[in-house]
């Protein structure tokens, strides 16, 4: 006869989910008891974690011991939101206990100057690990994609064999078709010129640093650093709220960029664009990427007029409502509609898709059509 004190897997899971309220289910055994205590401290609200940093640090250690990393990240975020643990995160021993993830990194960036001196080194170490993980994921693909786009941005009539654009070469030489040989004898080759060391494109990233854009700022800082490492691109990075801060000089270290931001406050997109206009000296070879939810606190009509000036000058303008893996952001649909009337698409972009987007912008491709085909324009929102 089976031991009735050992619950089957289904009862065990329900007991862990329901906590002490599941009186009708068998008792937990072994390590499940400690798992239940960790869950109860956060969700049952009967004992709680209290305000003690050592106690919270021990709890963080327990959940890392008993739960997979994906669950740990969810529980950490729930603890911050449910139990108001933001200030406890400023304790050095807390920093050493948490599992670094994007959510915690954005929380620390939000705290910014409130982090005491004795905790700043631990906070930067945590954010640096998150940034390093993101950079390893995106760097190689981004550089390869953009180098490919740059090498195809200029044509040559004397290409290397690997650089021949066969579609254009065939189209250019149709008149040389030899019916008896059933082939074309090309009189002129068309190919892609390899990008040299000279700057071929200027990219200006302008990032709204209102609180809702925290995740976008992390990804933008990493992408900005990766792009800035490419000699054929001149990259500028600007963040703004009601003030404008040029962080281009910090692009060598994305962590410095992140701690140079101040999340929250108002938004003056018009002022930010006005500053970015001063950075654009080669309009036809420039790409302006505005990352914002478009809730303008400045002069709306003047902001739209500045965008039109950029477009009319030949600048490739891209507006991203978010650069993140999260769901659909909240955004000003009226301004998005005004941008759409200028043939400027506005949509949320995932980090994995961003390199392809930039490559398309470098070659002045159909970004709106690409966003529709990839489903980005439908990420929980209507294309304005």
FIPAKE-38328 format. One record per residue (C-alpha): residue in one letter; x, y, z. Coordinates in pm, 1 decimal, padded with zeros to 6 digits, m for minus. Each point is the difference from the previous one (the first is absolute). Example, Ala and Ser with C-alpha at 12.3 -4.5 7.8 and 13.67 -1.06 7.14 Angstrom:
<gudos>
(A (01230.0 m00450.0 00780.0))
(S (00137.0 00344.0 m00066.0))
</gudos>
This chain:
<gudos>
(X (00000.0 00000.0 00000.0))
(X (00153.1 00337.0 m00100.6))
(X (00108.5 00246.0 00267.2))
(X (m00283.8 00253.7 00013.2))
(X (00225.3 00265.2 00155.8))
(X (00186.0 00037.3 m00330.3))
(X (m00218.6 00199.3 m00241.3))
(X (m00007.9 m00090.9 m00366.3))
(X (00147.1 00254.5 m00238.8))
(X (m00330.3 00170.5 m00075.1))
(X (m00090.3 00039.0 00369.8))
(X (00354.1 00115.2 00073.2))
(X (m00019.1 00276.5 m00260.7))
(X (m00344.3 00113.8 00116.2))
(X (00120.9 00006.1 00360.8))
(X (00292.1 00225.8 m00099.6))
(X (m00231.1 00224.4 m00202.4))
(X (m00272.4 00032.1 00263.1))
(X (00225.8 00015.2 00305.3))
(X (m00134.3 m00059.4 00347.2))
(X (m00358.3 00050.1 m00117.7))
(X (00010.5 m00344.6 m00164.3))
(X (m00087.7 m00183.7 00321.6))
(X (m00160.4 m00292.3 m00182.1))
(X (00322.9 m00088.7 m00180.3))
(X (00273.1 m00217.2 00153.1))
(X (00287.9 00167.9 00181.8))
(X (00319.5 00086.6 m00183.2))
(X (00321.4 m00187.4 00062.1))
(X (00373.8 00069.7 m00017.0))
(X (00115.6 00292.8 m00211.5))
(X (m00358.5 00084.4 m00095.5))
(X (m00049.3 00136.3 00352.1))
(X (00273.1 00260.6 m00058.5))
(X (m00142.6 00081.8 m00343.2))
(X (m00338.4 00056.3 00164.9))
(X (00153.8 00233.7 00257.4))
(X (00166.0 00204.4 m00274.0))
(X (m00328.1 00027.1 m00190.6))
(X (m00197.1 00080.7 00315.6))
(X (00235.1 00281.8 00093.9))
(X (m00080.5 00170.8 m00327.7))
(X (m00356.3 m00098.6 m00087.0))
(X (m00184.8 m00115.7 00314.7))
(X (00064.9 00326.4 00188.2))
(X (m00020.9 m00181.3 00335.6))
(X (00362.4 00031.7 00098.7))
(X (00144.1 00208.3 m00277.4))
(X (00356.0 00108.3 m00049.6))
(X (m00010.6 00300.4 00225.8))
(X (00241.1 00288.3 m00041.5))
(X (00318.7 m00181.7 00091.4))
(X (00265.2 m00008.5 m00272.0))
(X (00168.6 m00314.6 00142.2))
(X (m00332.1 m00181.9 00008.1))
(X (m00080.2 00100.3 m00357.1))
(X (00350.8 m00098.9 m00110.7))
(X (m00049.8 m00346.3 00151.5))
(X (m00335.3 m00026.5 m00178.1))
(X (00163.3 00091.7 m00330.5))
(X (00254.1 m00273.2 00058.8))
(X (m00276.8 m00250.8 00073.7))
(X (m00193.9 00068.2 m00317.8))
(X (00319.2 m00035.2 m00205.4))
(X (00052.9 m00336.5 00165.4))
(X (m00348.7 m00138.9 m00054.1))
(X (m00128.7 00156.8 m00321.2))
(X (00124.6 00027.3 m00361.5))
(X (00144.0 00334.8 m00108.7))
(X (m00308.7 00101.0 m00201.5))
(X (m00218.2 m00043.3 00309.8))
(X (00255.3 00179.7 00217.8))
(X (m00016.0 00305.4 m00224.5))
(X (m00380.1 00011.4 00024.6))
(X (00007.9 m00038.2 00379.3))
(X (00263.6 00270.5 00038.6))
(X (m00209.0 00242.3 m00202.3))
(X (m00313.7 m00092.1 00195.8))
(X (00188.7 00065.4 00322.8))
(X (00101.9 00345.8 m00119.8))
(X (m00357.7 00086.5 m00100.2))
(X (m00195.8 m00173.2 00278.1))
(X (00223.7 00065.2 00298.4))
(X (00151.0 00336.0 m00096.6))
(X (00356.1 m00130.1 00010.8))
(X (00150.5 00266.4 m00223.8))
(X (00188.5 00163.3 00283.3))
(X (00126.3 m00332.6 00130.4))
(X (00161.9 m00052.9 m00338.7))
(X (00235.5 00278.0 00094.7))
(X (00163.1 m00222.2 00263.4))
(X (00330.8 m00149.8 m00124.6))
(X (m00082.3 m00347.7 00134.0))
(X (m00328.6 00010.2 m00187.9))
(X (00181.4 00080.6 m00324.3))
(X (00217.4 m00305.2 00049.1))
(X (m00304.3 m00222.6 00054.4))
(X (m00220.5 00082.0 m00298.0))
(X (00011.9 m00166.1 m00341.3))
(X (00088.7 00268.5 m00258.4))
(X (m00273.7 00049.9 m00257.9))
(X (m00136.8 00279.1 m00216.0))
(X (m00278.3 00086.1 00243.0))
(X (00238.3 00048.3 00292.8))
(X (00241.8 00194.4 m00217.2))
(X (m00273.1 00244.8 m00100.5))
(X (m00106.1 00030.1 00365.4))
(X (00353.9 00097.2 00100.3))
(X (00025.9 00246.4 m00288.4))
(X (m00329.3 00152.8 00116.3))
(X (00141.2 00040.3 00351.7))
(X (00304.9 00173.7 m00149.3))
(X (00146.4 00261.1 00234.3))
(X (m00200.3 m00139.8 00292.2))
(X (00239.1 m00294.8 00018.7))
(X (00236.3 00062.6 00294.7))
(X (00372.7 00008.8 m00065.0))
(X (00064.3 m00330.4 00176.0))
(X (m00244.2 m00177.8 m00235.1))
(X (00097.3 00162.1 m00330.6))
(X (00276.4 m00245.5 m00085.2))
(X (m00232.6 m00297.2 00054.9))
(X (m00276.0 00168.4 m00200.3))
(X (00232.7 00068.1 m00292.5))
(X (00129.5 m00358.2 00012.7))
(X (m00355.8 m00133.0 m00022.2))
(X (m00089.4 00229.7 m00290.1))
(X (00329.6 m00079.7 m00173.4))
(X (m00081.3 m00371.6 00006.7))
(X (m00341.8 00062.2 m00155.5))
(X (00152.8 00227.0 m00265.1))
(X (00271.9 m00256.6 m00071.9))
(X (m00256.5 m00274.7 m00050.3))
(X (m00199.4 00217.5 m00241.3))
(X (00311.9 00110.2 m00187.8))
(X (00117.0 m00358.1 m00050.8))
(X (m00341.6 m00085.4 m00140.9))
(X (m00024.7 00284.8 m00248.0))
(X (00348.9 00120.9 m00088.0))
(X (00109.4 m00248.1 m00267.7))
(X (m00334.9 m00002.7 m00179.3))
(X (m00026.8 00378.3 00005.9))
(X (00348.8 00056.5 m00139.7))
(X (m00042.2 m00262.8 m00270.5))
(X (m00338.8 00137.0 m00105.3))
(X (00115.4 00360.7 m00013.8))
(X (00325.3 m00081.3 m00181.2))
(X (m00205.4 m00182.8 m00261.0))
(X (m00229.7 00299.0 m00035.4))
(X (00290.4 00241.5 m00031.9))
(X (00174.6 m00209.9 m00262.4))
(X (m00318.6 00004.5 m00206.0))
(X (m00060.7 00368.3 00047.7))
(X (00242.0 00097.6 m00279.0))
(X (00033.3 m00151.0 m00349.8))
(X (00307.0 m00061.1 m00213.1))
(X (00052.7 m00108.2 m00361.4))
(X (00314.6 m00192.8 00092.1))
(X (m00115.5 m00232.0 00278.6))
(X (00180.0 m00300.7 00136.3))
(X (m00167.1 m00325.9 m00098.9))
(X (m00152.1 m00043.1 00346.2))
(X (m00151.4 00350.4 m00016.8))
(X (m00179.8 m00022.6 m00338.2))
(X (m00365.8 00097.9 00012.6))
(X (m00124.5 m00257.2 m00250.4))
(X (m00356.4 00129.9 m00025.6))
(X (00115.9 00349.8 m00099.7))
(X (00277.5 m00135.8 m00221.6))
(X (m00246.5 m00217.0 m00195.7))
(X (m00248.3 00286.8 m00030.2))
(X (00274.9 00233.8 m00124.6))
(X (00118.8 m00249.9 m00263.2))
(X (m00321.9 m00144.4 m00141.9))
(X (00086.9 00143.7 m00341.8))
(X (00299.6 m00232.8 m00018.6))
(X (m00209.9 m00316.1 00021.0))
(X (00128.3 m00267.5 m00243.2))
(X (m00293.1 m00220.7 m00112.8))
(X (00220.0 m00277.7 m00143.9))
(X (00191.4 m00020.1 00328.4))
(X (m00310.6 00066.5 00211.6))
(X (00200.5 00232.3 00223.8))
(X (00094.9 00359.8 00060.3))
(X (00353.3 00120.6 m00056.4))
(X (00034.4 00290.3 00242.1))
(X (00177.3 00304.1 m00136.6))
(X (m00019.5 00179.3 00334.5))
(X (m00006.7 m00141.2 00350.2))
(X (m00193.2 00164.6 00282.4))
(X (00100.1 m00073.8 00356.6))
(X (00020.6 00119.7 00355.5))
(X (00288.7 00216.8 00110.4))
(X (00157.2 m00120.4 00320.3))
(X (m00018.4 00253.1 00279.2))
(X (00339.4 00147.5 00078.7))
(X (00115.5 00186.2 00305.1))
(X (m00167.2 00327.0 m00092.3))
(X (m00328.1 00089.3 00168.3))
(X (m00291.0 m00086.6 m00226.4))
(X (m00297.2 00064.8 00230.7))
(X (m00080.2 00213.5 00303.6))
(X (m00242.1 m00149.6 00253.6))
(X (m00162.3 00213.3 00270.8))
(X (m00189.0 m00185.4 00274.6))
(X (m00229.3 00221.3 00210.3))
(X (m00153.6 m00177.7 00298.7))
(X (m00286.8 00117.2 00216.1))
(X (00102.1 m00063.4 00363.5))
(X (m00346.0 00010.9 00153.0))
(X (m00059.9 m00282.0 00248.4))
(X (m00189.7 m00223.8 m00243.5))
(X (00300.0 m00008.8 m00236.1))
(X (00244.6 m00166.1 00243.4))
(X (00035.4 m00327.5 m00189.1))
(X (00040.2 00187.5 m00328.3))
(X (00285.7 00202.1 00147.5))
(X (00189.3 m00314.9 00100.1))
(X (m00024.1 m00148.6 m00348.9))
(X (00072.8 00334.2 m00166.8))
(X (00316.4 00046.4 00205.2))
(X (00128.2 m00342.0 m00099.8))
(X (m00089.1 00042.2 m00366.2))
(X (00151.8 00347.8 00002.5))
(X (00328.9 m00140.0 00130.2))
(X (00002.1 m00281.4 m00256.4))
(X (m00075.1 00235.9 m00289.5))
(X (00255.1 00253.3 00122.3))
(X (00270.4 m00267.5 m00026.4))
(X (m00046.7 m00010.6 m00379.1))
(X (00235.2 00244.7 m00175.3))
(X (m00225.1 00054.3 m00299.1))
(X (m00279.0 00133.3 00223.0))
(X (00006.3 00321.5 00203.2))
(X (m00233.6 m00052.0 00294.9))
(X (m00149.9 00258.3 00235.6))
(X (m00209.8 m00084.6 00306.7))
(X (m00228.6 00255.6 00159.7))
(X (m00240.2 m00047.1 00292.1))
(X (m00267.4 00246.5 00097.8))
(X (m00287.5 00089.9 00228.6))
(X (m00055.8 00374.9 00030.0))
(X (00379.1 00031.9 m00027.3))
(X (00228.3 m00145.7 m00266.7))
(X (00320.1 m00187.2 00085.0))
(X (00252.5 m00112.1 m00262.1))
(X (00156.9 m00327.9 00117.8))
(X (00198.9 m00070.3 m00316.9))
(X (00330.0 00030.3 00186.6))
(X (m00108.0 m00285.7 00230.6))
(X (m00081.8 m00247.4 m00276.2))
(X (00313.8 m00202.0 00068.2))
(X (m00170.2 m00122.0 00319.3))
(X (m00378.3 m00060.9 m00008.8))
(X (m00008.2 m00015.0 00381.1))
(X (00126.9 00357.7 00016.1))
(X (m00276.0 00093.2 m00242.8))
(X (m00265.3 m00163.5 00216.4))
(X (00113.3 00166.7 00319.8))
(X (00015.4 00327.0 m00191.5))
(X (m00377.0 m00011.0 m00052.7))
(X (m00263.5 00125.2 00241.2))
(X (m00322.9 m00188.0 m00051.6))
(X (m00324.0 00183.4 00060.9))
(X (m00108.3 00360.9 m00033.1))
(X (m00161.8 00178.2 m00289.6))
(X (00061.5 m00029.4 m00372.0))
(X (00104.1 00262.9 m00253.3))
(X (00044.1 m00181.3 m00330.5))
(X (00010.1 00327.4 m00190.8))
(X (00303.4 00116.8 00195.0))
(X (00173.5 m00333.8 m00052.4))
(X (m00055.9 00006.5 m00375.9))
(X (00122.9 00358.7 m00013.7))
(X (00327.4 m00112.5 00157.3))
(X (00028.0 m00303.3 m00226.4))
(X (m00039.2 00224.8 m00304.0))
(X (00328.6 00163.5 00097.0))
(X (00171.7 m00341.1 m00013.1))
(X (m00115.7 m00075.8 m00353.4))
(X (00243.0 00149.3 m00249.5))
(X (m00053.2 m00247.0 m00287.8))
(X (m00378.7 m00039.7 m00027.1))
(X (00001.8 m00237.8 m00298.6))
(X (00236.9 m00232.8 00186.7))
(X (m00165.3 00023.7 00340.6))
(X (m00245.9 m00217.3 00190.6))
(X (m00193.3 00150.2 00290.5))
(X (m00156.6 m00253.9 00237.6))
(X (m00242.4 00145.1 00256.3))
(X (m00094.8 m00244.9 00277.4))
(X (m00295.6 00144.8 00189.2))
(X (m00360.4 m00060.9 00100.3))
(X (m00069.9 00340.2 m00163.2))
(X (m00172.9 00155.6 00301.7))
(X (00126.2 00348.8 m00078.6))
(X (00022.6 00258.6 00274.7))
(X (00163.3 00257.9 m00224.0))
(X (m00131.2 00181.1 m00304.3))
(X (m00176.8 m00270.7 m00200.7))
(X (m00041.7 00185.7 m00330.0))
(X (00360.1 00121.3 00005.6))
(X (00118.5 m00355.2 00068.5))
(X (m00189.0 m00133.1 m00302.5))
(X (00134.5 00287.5 m00210.6))
(X (00356.1 m00096.4 00097.4))
(X (m00063.0 m00361.5 m00099.2))
(X (m00125.3 00119.2 m00338.2))
(X (00313.2 00212.6 m00041.5))
(X (00213.2 m00309.8 00056.6))
(X (m00197.1 m00203.9 m00252.9))
(X (00003.2 00278.8 m00258.0))
(X (00376.8 00030.6 00040.5))
(X (00042.2 m00367.0 m00085.3))
(X (00051.3 m00145.4 00348.3))
(X (m00133.2 m00353.2 00049.8))
(X (m00228.8 00035.5 00304.4))
(X (m00112.8 m00300.4 00206.5))
(X (m00225.2 00023.8 00306.4))
(X (m00008.8 m00289.2 00245.6))
(X (m00264.8 00001.3 00270.4))
(X (00217.5 m00245.0 00194.0))
(X (00314.4 m00206.1 m00048.4))
(X (m00078.1 m00294.8 00223.6))
(X (m00133.4 m00352.3 00028.7))
(X (m00295.5 00116.0 00208.3))
(X (m00355.3 00029.7 m00121.5))
(X (m00162.4 00289.7 m00181.8))
(X (00091.8 00335.9 00154.2))
(X (m00235.6 00285.7 00070.4))
(X (00057.8 00284.2 m00245.7))
(X (m00153.5 00317.6 m00140.7))
(X (m00201.2 m00123.7 m00296.1))
(X (m00078.0 00346.3 m00129.4))
(X (00367.0 00087.1 m00046.2))
(X (00066.0 m00346.8 m00143.3))
(X (m00271.6 00069.8 m00256.7))
(X (00160.9 00333.6 m00085.8))
(X (00329.7 m00179.6 m00058.4))
(X (m00170.3 m00260.8 m00216.4))
(X (m00136.5 00283.1 m00215.1))
(X (00364.8 00091.9 m00066.0))
(X (00070.0 m00362.9 m00098.8))
(X (00191.7 m00056.8 00323.8))
(X (m00086.4 m00334.9 00160.1))
(X (m00031.1 m00019.1 00378.7))
(X (00000.8 m00342.2 00165.4))
(X (00155.0 m00195.1 00285.6))
(X (00308.5 m00198.0 m00098.4))
(X (00153.3 m00306.1 00163.8))
(X (00376.7 m00002.6 00061.7))
(X (00044.9 m00298.1 m00232.7))
(X (m00162.6 00191.9 m00286.6))
(X (00184.6 00329.0 00056.1))
(X (00315.0 m00085.7 m00203.1))
(X (m00211.1 m00090.0 m00302.5))
(X (m00194.0 00324.0 00042.5))
(X (00320.3 00204.8 m00000.8))
(X (00131.6 m00189.5 m00302.0))
(X (m00321.1 00080.8 m00182.9))
(X (00032.1 00365.6 00098.9))
(X (00359.3 00011.0 m00126.6))
(X (m00122.5 m00115.8 m00340.0))
(X (m00307.0 00228.6 00012.9))
(X (m00232.9 m00296.7 m00022.0))
(X (m00373.9 m00030.5 00063.5))
(X (m00008.2 m00001.8 00380.0))
(X (m00377.9 00022.9 00023.9))
(X (m00044.3 m00302.2 m00224.4))
(X (00267.7 m00189.5 00193.0))
(X (m00171.7 00075.2 00332.2))
(X (m00328.7 m00129.1 m00141.4))
(X (00160.7 m00317.9 m00136.5))
(X (00184.6 m00079.2 00321.5))
(X (m00302.6 00065.8 00217.3))
(X (00169.2 00280.6 00196.3))
(X (m00265.9 00247.9 m00104.9))
(X (m00262.1 m00229.6 00155.2))
(X (00168.4 m00054.0 00337.3))
(X (m00317.5 00071.0 00190.4))
(X (m00054.3 00334.7 m00165.8))
(X (m00136.1 00148.2 m00318.6))
(X (00239.9 00157.6 m00244.7))
(X (m00103.4 00362.0 00013.3))
</gudos>
